C-alpha cells in the first residue's frame, strides 16, 4: 500500500511532513461555483508558465507546527505585557514617549489588519496550495500582531473610557494617512500575484524593518522593554513573511523570464505609495531622530532584498 501521495513517486527523497500536508492540494481545474466576490480561475494572474506546486515556504510551516510555534511566542509576549502593566513599568516611561508610541503602535495595528485582508485574497485565489498556506499563516500572524498592538497601545495611552484613540489616529492623523491610502489601494487589486508584490514586497518590505528598528532600538533607549519585546516577536513573524515572498518571486522569475517585467512593473506602480507612507511615518513620529535612522535602514534592506530576487 502506498505510504504517500502518488505524485511524490519517483523522487529521490521522501516528502517532508510539510510537503505531505501542504503541497498538491489544489484540484487544478476551473471552479464550478461563481460568487460576486470573485471566482478562482486558472488565469487569474498575469504571471505565466509557473510550476506553482514547486513553491516551498522556506519556513516549512504547516498549521500544526505554526500553532506550536505561536503558542510559545504568545506565552512569552503575554507575560511580558502583563508584567509591564501590572508592575507599574508603564507609569515609569517618559510621558511624551508613551503618548507618541501609543498612537504609532495603535495606528499601525490597522495597517496589520489591512495586510491580513490582502493576504486572505491571495490565499483564496492563488494557484499554489503551498502559497495559499503561507498566505493563510501570514493572515493569522497579522491578526495576532494587530490584537497585541492595540492591547499595548491602550496600556501606553492609559484609561481613555469609551474613546478609541487608535482608530481616530488611523482615520485622521496626518502621518498615518499615506499608509492608510497605500493599504486601501492594495485592497482593490484583483491580480493575486500583484497583491503579493504590492503588499509583501513593496509595503511590508519597508514598513516591517522600520518598525523593528523603532521598537527594538529606540524603545530600549527609553527603557521600554515591553515595546522592544513586542517588536522582537513581530519581527520573527514578519521576517518569515518576507522570506516566503522572496522565494515566491524567485520561482516565478526563474520559471518564465517574461514574468520579470511583470513583477517589475507592479513594483514600480506601487513602490511610490510605500515610500510616501514610510516618509510620512518617519516625519510624523520622529522619536528623537530614531525614526529617520530606522527609515534609512529599511530602505537599505529593501534594496538588498530586490537585488536578491533579481529586481
Backbone as CSV, one residue per row, in Angstrom:
resi,resn,N_x,N_y,N_z,CA_x,CA_y,CA_z,C_x,C_y,C_z
1,UNK,0.844,-1.185,0.000,0.000,0.000,0.000,0.889,1.250,0.000
2,UNK,0.614,2.220,-0.876,1.427,3.443,-0.890,1.363,4.156,0.453
3,UNK,2.502,4.697,0.869,2.569,5.402,2.135,2.607,6.914,1.949
4,UNK,2.427,7.352,0.727,2.456,8.789,0.469,1.612,9.068,-0.766
5,UNK,1.487,10.355,-1.130,0.716,10.716,-2.308,1.417,10.228,-3.576
6,UNK,0.626,9.850,-4.565,1.183,9.272,-5.789,2.103,10.245,-6.513
7,UNK,1.818,11.530,-6.438,2.617,12.468,-7.226,4.026,12.645,-6.674
8,UNK,4.320,12.035,-5.468,5.680,12.087,-4.940,6.529,10.929,-5.444
9,UNK,5.915,9.965,-6.134,6.641,8.794,-6.580,7.748,9.168,-7.558
10,UNK,8.853,8.482,-7.464,9.976,8.739,-8.354,10.966,9.755,-7.829
11,UNK,10.653,10.383,-6.710,11.589,11.348,-6.131,12.695,10.618,-5.384
12,UNK,13.856,11.258,-5.286,14.997,10.644,-4.631,14.865,10.666,-3.111
13,UNK,14.033,11.528,-2.583,13.848,11.571,-1.131,12.344,11.574,-0.825
14,UNK,11.986,11.049,0.308,10.572,11.056,0.673,10.117,12.475,0.994
15,UNK,8.836,12.752,0.852,8.350,14.093,1.175,8.436,14.372,2.670
16,UNK,8.633,15.618,3.005,8.628,16.021,4.408,7.195,16.089,4.912
17,UNK,7.044,16.200,6.206,5.704,16.362,6.774,5.046,17.614,6.215
18,UNK,5.837,18.671,6.063,5.328,19.918,5.484,4.760,19.669,4.093
19,UNK,5.491,18.935,3.245,5.033,18.678,1.885,3.793,17.786,1.869
20,UNK,3.784,16.783,2.724,2.626,15.895,2.788,1.348,16.662,3.109
21,UNK,1.457,17.661,3.974,0.281,18.362,4.469,-0.039,19.644,3.715
22,UNK,0.840,20.045,2.781,0.687,21.357,2.170,0.636,21.336,0.653
23,UNK,1.450,20.511,0.014,1.646,20.585,-1.431,0.615,19.724,-2.174
24,UNK,0.174,20.242,-3.319,-0.675,19.461,-4.199,-2.113,19.323,-3.756
25,UNK,-2.615,20.287,-3.030,-3.979,20.193,-2.510,-5.002,20.903,-3.385
26,UNK,-4.554,21.664,-4.399,-5.487,22.293,-5.318,-5.912,21.294,-6.401
27,UNK,-7.153,21.398,-6.822,-7.655,20.467,-7.824,-7.088,20.742,-9.210
28,UNK,-6.792,22.007,-9.519,-6.197,22.337,-10.795,-7.154,22.379,-11.951
29,UNK,-8.406,22.654,-11.687,-9.365,22.826,-12.767,-10.318,23.948,-12.399
30,UNK,-11.055,24.409,-13.391,-11.912,25.569,-13.167,-12.957,25.302,-12.086
31,UNK,-13.245,26.342,-11.310,-14.224,26.214,-10.237,-15.627,26.060,-10.808
32,UNK,-16.453,25.317,-10.088,-17.841,25.125,-10.507,-18.759,26.174,-9.899
33,UNK,-18.292,26.859,-8.857,-19.108,27.844,-8.151,-18.578,29.243,-8.439
34,UNK,-19.448,30.146,-8.789,-19.077,31.526,-9.057,-19.757,32.432,-8.035
35,UNK,-19.023,33.393,-7.505,-19.568,34.287,-6.492,-19.380,35.730,-6.920
36,UNK,-20.070,36.621,-6.228,-19.930,38.035,-6.533,-18.554,38.560,-6.154
37,UNK,-17.950,37.979,-5.110,-16.631,38.429,-4.670,-15.574,38.111,-5.719
38,UNK,-15.733,36.987,-6.381,-14.762,36.583,-7.386,-14.755,35.075,-7.527
39,UNK,-14.132,34.603,-8.561,-14.103,33.178,-8.841,-12.671,32.724,-9.063
40,UNK,-12.321,31.595,-8.483,-10.998,31.013,-8.662,-10.899,30.491,-10.091
41,UNK,-9.912,30.980,-10.829,-9.711,30.540,-12.209,-8.233,30.288,-12.449
42,UNK,-7.939,29.526,-13.485,-6.559,29.180,-13.788,-5.788,30.322,-14.443
43,UNK,-6.492,31.379,-14.844,-5.821,32.516,-15.478,-6.058,33.803,-14.677
44,UNK,-6.080,33.683,-13.354,-6.397,34.850,-12.534,-5.184,35.677,-12.140
45,UNK,-4.045,35.435,-12.793,-2.863,36.272,-12.615,-2.135,36.382,-13.940
46,UNK,-1.456,37.492,-14.141,-0.662,37.674,-15.360,0.606,36.836,-15.329
47,UNK,1.017,36.370,-14.179,2.197,35.521,-14.090,1.918,34.209,-14.807
48,UNK,2.808,33.831,-15.716,2.528,32.687,-16.584,3.656,31.662,-16.553
49,UNK,3.289,30.438,-16.925,4.250,29.345,-17.109,5.040,29.043,-15.840
50,UNK,4.358,29.075,-14.717,4.998,28.805,-13.427,4.535,27.443,-12.911
51,UNK,5.464,26.572,-12.536,5.067,25.298,-11.908,4.674,25.570,-10.457
52,UNK,3.449,25.966,-10.258,3.024,26.516,-8.973,3.263,25.571,-7.800
53,UNK,3.098,24.293,-7.996,3.270,23.382,-6.870,4.738,23.114,-6.543
54,UNK,5.646,23.750,-7.283,7.064,23.655,-6.923,7.428,24.632,-5.808
55,UNK,6.530,25.542,-5.501,6.832,26.513,-4.443,6.934,25.819,-3.085
56,UNK,7.950,26.229,-2.316,8.108,25.772,-0.942,8.379,26.986,-0.052
57,UNK,7.624,27.080,1.014,7.872,28.110,2.010,9.179,27.771,2.726
58,UNK,10.154,28.692,2.746,11.422,28.386,3.425,11.250,27.979,4.885
59,UNK,10.194,28.474,5.541,9.964,28.137,6.947,9.400,26.726,7.117
60,UNK,8.840,26.147,6.036,8.301,24.783,6.080,7.240,24.606,7.169
61,UNK,6.455,25.633,7.397,5.423,25.562,8.428,4.101,25.079,7.853
62,UNK,3.416,24.270,8.604,2.022,23.953,8.319,1.230,24.308,9.571
63,UNK,-0.063,24.071,9.574,-0.895,24.614,10.646,-0.479,24.101,12.023
64,UNK,-0.221,22.804,12.150,0.117,22.259,13.467,1.437,22.810,13.982
65,UNK,2.453,22.864,13.135,3.746,23.388,13.589,3.664,24.883,13.856
66,UNK,2.819,25.590,13.097,2.630,27.023,13.357,1.972,27.241,14.713
67,UNK,0.972,26.432,15.047,0.298,26.551,16.338,1.285,26.348,17.480
68,UNK,2.133,25.330,17.379,3.121,25.067,18.428,4.086,26.236,18.577
69,UNK,4.518,26.771,17.434,5.449,27.899,17.452,4.830,29.124,18.112
70,UNK,3.608,29.463,17.718,3.000,30.686,18.213,2.443,30.544,19.627
71,UNK,2.165,29.338,20.038,1.758,29.139,21.429,2.874,29.558,22.369
72,UNK,4.081,29.141,22.067,5.221,29.542,22.891,5.436,31.047,22.833
73,UNK,5.342,31.607,21.637,5.574,33.035,21.478,4.534,33.861,22.237
74,UNK,3.273,33.437,22.155,2.213,34.176,22.833,2.371,34.121,24.343
75,UNK,2.818,33.007,24.868,3.037,32.905,26.311,4.117,33.888,26.752
76,UNK,5.190,33.958,25.984,6.279,34.879,26.324,5.827,36.335,26.248
77,UNK,5.190,36.685,25.124,4.787,38.067,24.920,3.688,38.464,25.902
78,UNK,2.731,37.580,26.120,1.660,37.892,27.052,2.181,38.146,28.452
79,UNK,3.129,37.322,28.902,3.696,37.512,30.238,4.428,38.841,30.339
80,UNK,5.143,39.215,29.280,5.886,40.482,29.288,4.943,41.681,29.365
81,UNK,3.920,41.699,28.517,2.999,42.833,28.501,2.187,42.907,29.787
82,UNK,1.789,41.758,30.315,1.052,41.757,31.576,1.903,42.314,32.706
83,UNK,3.162,41.903,32.765,4.059,42.385,33.814,4.287,43.889,33.681
84,UNK,4.460,44.361,32.457,4.689,45.797,32.249,3.516,46.629,32.751
85,UNK,2.321,46.104,32.565,1.129,46.836,33.027,0.954,46.753,34.538
86,UNK,0.996,45.532,35.062,0.631,45.325,36.463,1.719,45.752,37.435
87,UNK,2.971,45.733,37.004,4.071,46.090,37.907,4.426,47.561,37.854
88,UNK,3.677,48.337,37.061,3.893,49.776,37.038,4.993,50.270,36.125
89,UNK,5.515,49.395,35.249,6.592,49.825,34.361,6.114,50.894,33.368
90,UNK,4.857,50.809,32.956,4.332,51.801,32.026,4.354,53.188,32.663
91,UNK,4.032,53.249,33.947,3.991,54.538,34.642,5.357,55.202,34.707
92,UNK,6.421,54.414,34.615,7.758,54.978,34.708,8.333,55.458,33.387
93,UNK,7.598,55.277,32.294,8.094,55.707,30.987,7.887,57.205,30.795
94,UNK,8.708,57.786,29.938,8.552,59.192,29.590,7.163,59.426,29.004
95,UNK,6.472,60.467,29.478,5.073,60.692,29.081,4.945,60.953,27.585
96,UNK,5.854,61.748,27.031,5.782,62.054,25.601,6.039,60.802,24.770
97,UNK,6.998,59.987,25.206,7.271,58.733,24.514,6.043,57.830,24.521
98,UNK,5.432,57.664,25.680,4.265,56.802,25.803,3.127,57.275,24.912
99,UNK,2.904,58.586,24.904,1.807,59.131,24.092,2.038,58.883,22.611
100,UNK,3.225,59.238,22.138,3.507,59.102,20.706,3.573,57.637,20.281
101,UNK,4.181,56.789,21.120,4.278,55.378,20.777,2.909,54.715,20.797
102,UNK,2.033,55.149,21.699,0.673,54.601,21.746,-0.067,54.894,20.445
103,UNK,0.071,56.112,19.947,-0.584,56.485,18.689,0.025,55.721,17.522
104,UNK,1.353,55.610,17.518,2.068,54.921,16.441,1.694,53.441,16.407
105,UNK,1.809,52.775,17.555,1.524,51.338,17.616,0.053,51.066,17.317
106,UNK,-0.827,51.879,17.901,-2.251,51.673,17.685,-2.670,51.928,16.256
107,UNK,-2.120,52.967,15.656,-2.452,53.252,14.265,-1.977,52.171,13.324
108,UNK,-0.768,51.672,13.563,-0.230,50.639,12.677,-0.932,49.299,12.841
109,UNK,-1.662,49.121,13.937,-2.444,47.894,14.082,-3.480,47.783,12.960
110,UNK,-4.000,48.935,12.512,-4.974,48.913,11.424,-4.310,48.545,10.100
111,UNK,-3.048,48.932,9.950,-2.311,48.514,8.753,-2.102,47.004,8.759
112,UNK,-1.806,46.438,9.943,-1.652,44.985,10.049,-2.952,44.289,9.649
113,UNK,-4.071,44.849,10.071,-5.369,44.285,9.702,-5.561,44.329,8.185
114,UNK,-5.176,45.439,7.582,-5.300,45.563,6.138,-4.448,44.557,5.395
115,UNK,-3.227,44.322,5.884,-2.361,43.316,5.263,-2.999,41.931,5.386
116,UNK,-3.605,41.655,6.527,-4.282,40.375,6.706,-5.402,40.200,5.676
117,UNK,-6.168,41.258,5.441,-7.240,41.186,4.444,-6.677,40.928,3.051
118,UNK,-5.554,41.577,2.727,-4.935,41.382,1.418,-4.458,39.947,1.245
119,UNK,-3.868,39.380,2.299,-3.381,38.005,2.210,-4.522,36.987,2.177
120,UNK,-5.672,37.342,2.732,-6.829,36.471,2.586,-7.208,36.330,1.116
121,UNK,-7.089,37.418,0.371,-7.381,37.388,-1.058,-6.387,36.478,-1.781
122,UNK,-5.107,36.605,-1.421,-4.085,35.746,-2.030,-4.386,34.282,-1.731
123,UNK,-4.717,33.988,-0.479,-4.993,32.600,-0.093,-6.162,32.025,-0.881
124,UNK,-7.160,32.844,-1.133,-8.344,32.336,-1.820,-8.104,32.093,-3.306
125,UNK,-7.349,32.960,-3.964,-7.283,32.909,-5.425,-5.968,32.390,-5.998
126,UNK,-4.950,32.179,-5.171,-3.661,31.759,-5.713,-3.752,30.351,-6.307
127,UNK,-2.790,30.018,-7.156,-2.786,28.757,-7.898,-1.882,27.701,-7.284
128,UNK,-1.360,27.979,-6.104,-0.472,27.042,-5.423,-0.973,26.813,-4.013
129,UNK,-1.150,25.555,-3.633,-1.604,25.271,-2.274,-0.553,25.667,-1.247
130,UNK,0.724,25.587,-1.615,1.775,25.982,-0.681,1.822,27.502,-0.507
131,UNK,1.597,28.247,-1.587,1.483,29.702,-1.465,0.261,30.050,-0.618
132,UNK,-0.838,29.334,-0.857,-2.035,29.575,-0.071,-1.805,29.338,1.404
133,UNK,-1.039,28.308,1.759,-0.737,28.030,3.162,0.102,29.142,3.764
134,UNK,1.134,29.588,3.038,1.984,30.664,3.539,1.181,31.944,3.749
135,UNK,0.299,32.235,2.800,-0.526,33.444,2.915,-1.495,33.334,4.089
136,UNK,-2.084,32.154,4.274,-3.049,31.986,5.363,-2.375,32.106,6.733
137,UNK,-1.189,31.539,6.885,-0.472,31.682,8.148,-0.067,33.139,8.377
138,UNK,0.224,33.855,7.297,0.514,35.277,7.441,-0.719,36.032,7.922
139,UNK,-1.886,35.658,7.416,-3.127,36.272,7.904,-3.217,36.127,9.414
140,UNK,-2.984,34.921,9.903,-3.066,34.669,11.341,-2.033,35.488,12.108
141,UNK,-0.820,35.580,11.565,0.216,36.381,12.212,-0.178,37.846,12.287
142,UNK,-0.674,38.383,11.182,-1.005,39.804,11.144,-2.136,40.143,12.118
143,UNK,-3.118,39.251,12.216,-4.214,39.480,13.155,-3.713,39.415,14.595
144,UNK,-2.804,38.505,14.848,-2.188,38.431,16.174,-1.434,39.714,16.489
145,UNK,-0.676,40.212,15.528,0.072,41.451,15.744,-0.870,42.625,15.997
146,UNK,-1.942,42.694,15.217,-2.896,43.798,15.382,-3.515,43.766,16.771
147,UNK,-3.895,42.589,17.242,-4.505,42.482,18.559,-3.538,42.910,19.649
148,UNK,-2.317,42.407,19.589,-1.329,42.762,20.611,-0.959,44.247,20.536
149,UNK,-0.889,44.796,19.331,-0.548,46.207,19.179,-1.620,47.093,19.809
150,UNK,-2.871,46.779,19.572,-3.954,47.566,20.162,-3.963,47.426,21.682
151,UNK,-3.698,46.236,22.162,-3.629,45.993,23.599,-2.534,46.847,24.237
152,UNK,-1.373,46.869,23.585,-0.252,47.628,24.147,-0.468,49.133,23.972
153,UNK,-1.082,49.523,22.895,-1.402,50.937,22.698,-2.307,51.446,23.816
154,UNK,-3.316,50.668,24.178,-4.209,51.058,25.271,-3.447,51.187,26.584
155,UNK,-2.501,50.261,26.810,-1.726,50.314,28.050,-0.859,51.566,28.105
156,UNK,-0.244,51.922,26.990,0.595,53.118,26.946,-0.221,54.394,27.070
157,UNK,-1.417,54.389,26.489,-2.258,55.576,26.498,-2.906,55.814,27.853
158,UNK,-3.143,54.756,28.609,-3.837,54.894,29.880,-5.338,54.836,29.686
159,UNK,-6.061,55.032,30.758,-7.519,54.957,30.715,-8.081,56.042,29.804
160,UNK,-8.896,55.628,28.835,-9.480,56.592,27.896,-10.995,56.435,27.787
161,UNK,-11.598,55.657,28.693,-13.053,55.493,28.665,-13.513,54.776,27.417
162,UNK,-14.523,55.324,26.787,-15.084,54.710,25.579,-14.424,55.209,24.302
163,UNK,-13.434,56.080,24.427,-12.764,56.601,23.239,-11.955,55.496,22.553
164,UNK,-11.673,55.697,21.283,-10.861,54.766,20.502,-9.760,55.569,19.814
165,UNK,-8.711,55.942,20.574,-7.669,56.809,20.010,-6.914,56.173,18.854
166,UNK,-6.764,54.859,18.872,-6.038,54.198,17.778,-6.799,54.346,16.468
167,UNK,-8.094,54.102,16.508,-8.900,54.253,15.298,-8.929,55.709,14.846
168,UNK,-9.030,56.633,15.803,-9.032,58.053,15.457,-7.727,58.445,14.772
169,UNK,-6.614,57.894,15.272,-5.320,58.189,14.659,-5.251,57.638,13.244
170,UNK,-5.732,56.404,13.061,-5.710,55.784,11.732,-6.531,56.588,10.725
171,UNK,-7.634,57.145,11.180,-8.520,57.873,10.292,-8.074,59.308,10.046
172,UNK,-7.393,59.925,11.022,-7.172,61.374,10.940,-5.734,61.847,11.106
173,UNK,-4.863,61.069,11.734,-3.511,61.562,11.991,-2.777,61.748,10.654
174,UNK,-2.241,62.942,10.396,-1.601,63.216,9.093,-0.486,62.233,8.738
175,UNK,0.283,61.791,9.723,1.413,60.905,9.444,0.983,59.512,9.038
176,UNK,-0.254,59.151,9.337,-0.742,57.813,9.011,-1.554,57.755,7.723
177,UNK,-1.920,58.917,7.182,-2.810,58.902,6.014,-2.174,58.327,4.753
178,UNK,-0.898,58.593,4.457,-0.300,57.925,3.284,-0.270,56.404,3.422
179,UNK,-0.032,55.914,4.640,-0.045,54.471,4.860,-1.460,53.929,4.688
180,UNK,-2.424,54.619,5.252,-3.812,54.194,5.093,-4.196,54.133,3.607
181,UNK,-3.781,55.136,2.854,-4.084,55.159,1.428,-3.433,53.976,0.710
182,UNK,-2.177,53.692,1.046,-1.472,52.585,0.397,-2.157,51.254,0.700
183,UNK,-2.570,51.065,1.945,-3.241,49.822,2.326,-4.582,49.693,1.609
184,UNK,-5.362,50.767,1.610,-6.682,50.705,0.987,-6.588,50.502,-0.523
185,UNK,-5.591,51.100,-1.155,-5.415,50.884,-2.589,-4.992,49.447,-2.875
186,UNK,-4.189,48.873,-2.006,-3.772,47.478,-2.201,-4.963,46.534,-2.144
187,UNK,-5.962,46.895,-1.365,-7.138,46.039,-1.223,-8.053,46.083,-2.440
188,UNK,-7.744,46.943,-3.399,-8.539,47.000,-4.631,-7.903,46.197,-5.762
189,UNK,-6.712,45.649,-5.559,-6.009,44.906,-6.602,-6.691,43.554,-6.808
190,UNK,-6.877,43.161,-8.051,-7.584,41.913,-8.351,-6.669,40.768,-8.783
191,UNK,-5.439,41.058,-9.152,-4.484,40.006,-9.514,-3.749,39.606,-8.237
192,UNK,-3.912,38.358,-7.813,-3.333,37.953,-6.528,-1.809,38.026,-6.535
193,UNK,-1.187,37.809,-7.688,0.264,37.944,-7.769,0.695,39.379,-7.540
194,UNK,-0.074,40.317,-8.073,0.221,41.728,-7.863,0.041,42.106,-6.400
195,UNK,-0.915,41.489,-5.720,-1.099,41.753,-4.296,0.159,41.387,-3.523
196,UNK,0.742,40.237,-3.842,1.967,39.812,-3.162,3.075,40.849,-3.355
197,UNK,3.214,41.344,-4.580,4.258,42.326,-4.870,3.978,43.650,-4.172
198,UNK,2.760,44.153,-4.296,2.415,45.453,-3.725,2.494,45.456,-2.209
199,UNK,1.997,44.401,-1.588,1.891,44.372,-0.127,3.153,43.825,0.528
200,UNK,3.545,42.602,0.170,4.649,41.968,0.890,6.020,42.467,0.461
201,UNK,6.177,42.787,-0.814,7.473,43.295,-1.271,7.563,44.798,-1.068
202,UNK,6.625,45.549,-1.638,6.721,46.999,-1.595,6.438,47.599,-0.243
203,UNK,5.279,47.304,0.332,4.870,47.947,1.577,5.525,47.311,2.797
204,UNK,5.342,46.012,2.975,5.916,45.344,4.141,7.438,45.325,4.094
205,UNK,7.989,45.298,2.882,9.443,45.317,2.751,10.076,46.561,3.325
206,UNK,9.322,47.643,3.390,9.785,48.877,4.029,9.281,49.001,5.458
207,UNK,8.003,48.736,5.644,7.358,49.013,6.922,7.888,48.137,8.048
208,UNK,8.104,46.862,7.781,8.486,45.960,8.870,9.910,46.185,9.393
209,UNK,10.919,46.365,8.542,12.232,46.719,9.100,12.206,48.055,9.841
210,UNK,11.394,48.990,9.359,11.251,50.280,10.025,10.684,50.095,11.433
211,UNK,9.614,49.328,11.551,9.030,49.066,12.863,10.019,48.323,13.761
212,UNK,10.702,47.341,13.220,11.666,46.580,14.013,12.702,47.484,14.644
213,UNK,13.269,48.386,13.843,14.309,49.264,14.357,13.778,50.212,15.422
214,UNK,12.576,50.747,15.202,11.993,51.641,16.204,11.693,50.894,17.500
215,UNK,11.049,49.752,17.376,10.635,49.011,18.556,11.834,48.472,19.333
216,UNK,12.834,47.982,18.631,13.970,47.377,19.312,14.989,48.400,19.777
217,UNK,15.370,49.303,18.886,16.448,50.244,19.206,15.960,51.415,20.035
218,UNK,14.977,52.145,19.523,14.503,53.337,20.234,13.855,52.974,21.555
219,UNK,13.098,51.888,21.584,12.425,51.507,22.827,13.426,51.134,23.911
220,UNK,14.490,50.454,23.550,15.492,50.106,24.562,16.171,51.335,25.118
221,UNK,16.370,52.323,24.271,16.962,53.569,24.757,16.054,54.270,25.758
222,UNK,14.742,54.045,25.620,13.771,54.631,26.543,13.464,53.694,27.717
223,UNK,14.183,52.582,27.785,13.958,51.567,28.815,12.526,51.024,28.762
224,UNK,12.002,50.968,27.562,10.666,50.433,27.329,10.829,49.019,26.787
225,UNK,11.052,48.078,27.697,11.345,46.715,27.287,10.119,46.007,26.708
226,UNK,8.938,46.420,27.119,7.737,45.760,26.593,7.552,46.071,25.110
227,UNK,7.745,47.326,24.717,7.650,47.675,23.295,8.738,46.952,22.507
228,UNK,9.933,46.870,23.090,11.016,46.152,22.419,10.665,44.678,22.245
229,UNK,10.053,44.080,23.244,9.654,42.676,23.150,8.567,42.486,22.094
230,UNK,7.608,43.415,22.039,6.580,43.358,21.004,7.226,43.414,19.627
231,UNK,8.190,44.309,19.463,8.878,44.422,18.183,9.636,43.167,17.811
232,UNK,10.274,42.569,18.793,11.042,41.352,18.533,10.133,40.214,18.086
233,UNK,9.022,40.022,18.785,8.110,38.941,18.440,7.483,39.159,17.064
234,UNK,7.101,40.384,16.779,6.509,40.659,15.468,7.515,40.444,14.350
235,UNK,8.753,40.850,14.571,9.755,40.728,13.518,10.056,39.266,13.184
236,UNK,10.043,38.381,14.156,10.257,36.963,13.875,9.254,36.477,12.829
237,UNK,8.001,36.899,12.981,6.970,36.519,12.012,7.146,37.249,10.689
238,UNK,7.382,38.551,10.766,7.449,39.359,9.546,8.639,38.981,8.676
239,UNK,9.733,38.613,9.293,10.888,38.156,8.506,10.529,36.878,7.754
240,UNK,9.739,36.027,8.367,9.281,34.812,7.708,8.389,35.144,6.505
241,UNK,7.545,36.168,6.649,6.689,36.583,5.537,7.521,37.123,4.376
242,UNK,8.516,37.923,4.708,9.378,38.471,3.654,10.150,37.360,2.950
243,UNK,10.541,36.343,3.706,11.314,35.245,3.113,10.465,34.411,2.159
244,UNK,9.210,34.135,2.525,8.399,33.349,1.591,8.090,34.162,0.337
245,UNK,7.980,35.479,0.507,7.746,36.342,-0.649,8.936,36.304,-1.602
246,UNK,10.141,36.351,-1.058,11.338,36.249,-1.897,11.364,34.916,-2.647
247,UNK,11.069,33.832,-1.946,11.076,32.519,-2.586,10.029,32.450,-3.695
248,UNK,8.884,33.037,-3.461,7.814,33.067,-4.456,8.262,33.831,-5.699
249,UNK,8.855,34.994,-5.511,9.257,35.820,-6.644,10.410,35.199,-7.420
250,UNK,11.329,34.556,-6.737,12.415,33.866,-7.447,11.852,32.741,-8.300
251,UNK,10.860,32.030,-7.786,10.248,30.945,-8.556,9.599,31.468,-9.827
252,UNK,8.802,32.530,-9.729,8.069,32.998,-10.911,9.016,33.612,-11.941
253,UNK,10.097,34.238,-11.488,11.038,34.862,-12.425,11.913,33.807,-13.106
254,UNK,12.360,32.824,-12.333,13.199,31.779,-12.913,12.400,30.873,-13.846
255,UNK,11.119,30.695,-13.557,10.290,29.819,-14.394,9.978,30.430,-15.748
256,UNK,9.819,31.753,-15.782,9.456,32.437,-17.018,10.100,33.828,-17.017
257,UNK,11.122,34.031,-17.849,11.800,35.336,-17.882,10.853,36.513,-18.105
258,UNK,9.778,36.314,-18.855,8.839,37.403,-19.110,8.145,37.869,-17.828
259,UNK,8.116,37.024,-16.807,7.491,37.416,-15.544,8.277,38.513,-14.833
260,UNK,9.577,38.602,-15.149,10.402,39.639,-14.511,9.850,41.038,-14.808
261,UNK,9.483,41.267,-16.053,8.960,42.575,-16.426,7.598,42.839,-15.775
262,UNK,6.811,41.808,-15.625,5.517,41.970,-14.969,5.715,42.348,-13.506
263,UNK,6.580,41.621,-12.824,6.861,41.916,-11.415,7.447,43.314,-11.268
264,UNK,8.368,43.656,-12.155,8.993,44.982,-12.111,7.941,46.073,-12.306
265,UNK,7.048,45.862,-13.252,6.008,46.853,-13.493,5.092,47.029,-12.301
266,UNK,4.724,45.924,-11.659,3.881,46.004,-10.465,4.610,46.765,-9.352
267,UNK,5.880,46.418,-9.160,6.627,47.073,-8.085,6.739,48.578,-8.344
268,UNK,7.066,48.953,-9.559,7.199,50.368,-9.891,5.878,51.110,-9.718
269,UNK,4.778,50.437,-9.948,3.470,51.071,-9.796,3.126,51.334,-8.335
270,UNK,3.557,50.443,-7.430,3.138,50.542,-6.033,4.223,51.061,-5.086
271,UNK,5.469,51.045,-5.509,6.551,51.484,-4.635,6.424,52.941,-4.193
272,UNK,6.021,53.879,-5.063,5.914,55.273,-4.607,4.990,55.444,-3.399
273,UNK,3.867,54.740,-3.369,2.945,54.849,-2.236,3.590,54.309,-0.962
274,UNK,4.353,53.232,-1.085,5.027,52.664,0.083,6.085,53.614,0.625
275,UNK,6.859,54.208,-0.270,7.892,55.146,0.172,7.271,56.408,0.762
276,UNK,6.175,56.860,0.197,5.485,58.021,0.759,4.977,57.718,2.168
277,UNK,4.468,56.516,2.364,3.994,56.116,3.684,5.131,56.091,4.694
278,UNK,6.266,55.532,4.294,7.420,55.474,5.194,7.907,56.874,5.540
279,UNK,8.020,57.740,4.552,8.499,59.104,4.792,7.579,59.847,5.756
280,UNK,6.274,59.663,5.596,5.314,60.351,6.464,5.414,59.843,7.896
281,UNK,5.591,58.542,8.068,5.725,57.986,9.409,6.985,58.501,10.096
282,UNK,8.078,58.521,9.357,9.346,58.974,9.942,9.298,60.449,10.320
283,UNK,8.599,61.255,9.511,8.491,62.683,9.794,7.487,62.963,10.902
284,UNK,6.399,62.206,10.931,5.339,62.462,11.902,5.597,61.881,13.271
285,UNK,6.437,60.847,13.331,6.802,60.224,14.607,8.327,60.142,14.680
286,UNK,8.994,61.282,14.881,10.461,61.296,14.782,11.169,60.551,15.900
287,UNK,10.588,60.491,17.081,11.200,59.805,18.220,12.673,60.187,18.385
288,UNK,12.901,61.493,18.406,14.248,61.986,18.664,15.266,61.630,17.600
289,UNK,14.843,61.474,16.385,15.758,61.125,15.290,15.861,59.635,15.026
290,UNK,15.297,58.811,15.913,15.390,57.363,15.729,14.608,56.901,14.503
291,UNK,13.504,57.584,14.186,12.691,57.181,13.046,13.423,57.387,11.731
292,UNK,14.147,58.479,11.618,14.894,58.739,10.390,15.957,57.660,10.170
293,UNK,16.632,57.275,11.239,17.634,56.217,11.129,16.975,54.883,10.762
294,UNK,15.835,54.603,11.382,15.125,53.358,11.090,14.655,53.324,9.642
295,UNK,14.196,54.460,9.142,13.728,54.523,7.755,14.870,54.267,6.781
296,UNK,16.030,54.792,7.071,17.174,54.584,6.192,17.594,53.116,6.174
297,UNK,17.554,52.483,7.329,17.875,51.057,7.398,16.861,50.254,6.586
298,UNK,15.593,50.624,6.697,14.541,49.920,5.954,14.753,50.046,4.458
299,UNK,15.107,51.242,3.994,15.345,51.438,2.559,16.527,50.594,2.083
300,UNK,17.585,50.551,2.884,18.766,49.773,2.519,18.442,48.286,2.443
301,UNK,17.682,47.794,3.407,17.325,46.373,3.411,16.440,46.013,2.221
302,UNK,15.526,46.914,1.872,14.671,46.620,0.724,15.486,46.587,-0.564
303,UNK,16.459,47.479,-0.700,17.317,47.477,-1.879,18.042,46.145,-2.016
304,UNK,18.572,45.650,-0.901,19.269,44.350,-0.915,18.309,43.218,-1.227
305,UNK,17.099,43.326,-0.720,16.105,42.286,-0.988,15.748,42.242,-2.474
306,UNK,15.613,43.412,-3.079,15.301,43.480,-4.508,16.440,42.891,-5.329
307,UNK,17.654,43.180,-4.940,18.807,42.622,-5.652,18.828,41.102,-5.534
308,UNK,18.406,40.596,-4.366,18.434,39.158,-4.128,17.450,38.381,-4.988
309,UNK,16.359,39.043,-5.383,15.362,38.366,-6.224,15.488,38.775,-7.691
310,UNK,16.528,39.532,-7.997,16.745,39.926,-9.379,15.898,41.097,-9.802
311,UNK,15.527,41.989,-8.841,14.682,43.143,-9.166,15.465,44.281,-9.748
